C-alpha cells in the first residue's frame, strides 16, 4: 500500500507499507475436505451444467447489446462489430486483458467439432459467428455494421487501433 505525501519541494514522496501473509499450502485435495464440503456431481448434472454454460456467451452478447441500446446506440450492431474487429485484429497475445477479450469476443471459442449440434442454438449464434468469420476474412467491419457508427464501437471504448 502506498500513500502520497504532499510537500512543497517538487519531489515525489510517498509512504509505502508491505503486508505479508503466510499460509499453509495444501499438498492434496483431501486436506481441503477437512474445511470444505466437496460436492459429488453425477454425469447427468455435469452434462446439464455444460448445456447451461453453453448459453452464457449468448447471454453475455445479449446483455451487452441491451446495455448499449439503453445508452442510445444500436447495441446488436455494436456487439457484432466488436466481434468482427476482435477477429480481424486478435489481441489474445496482448496479456491478460487481451486474453479475456479474445475469449469473450470469439463466439466459437472452446467449441469442439465433436460437440453435439443443436440447430436452435446454432441459429441463435449464427449472427455472432458470421461476424467473427467476416473479421477473419478482413472485411470492413465498420461498413458491414454501419448502424454502429465509427467512434462508438465497443472496442473503441477501451483501445485504439494503430497501424504499425
Secondary structure, DSSP 8 states (H G I E B T S, - for coil): -EEE---SSS---EEE----------SSHHHHTTTS------HHHHHHHHHHHHTHHHHHHHHHHHHHHHTTS-HHHHHHHHHHHHHHS--TTSHHHHHHHHHHT-TTTT--TTS---HHHHHHHHHHHHHHHHHHTT--HHHHTTTS-TT--TGGGT------
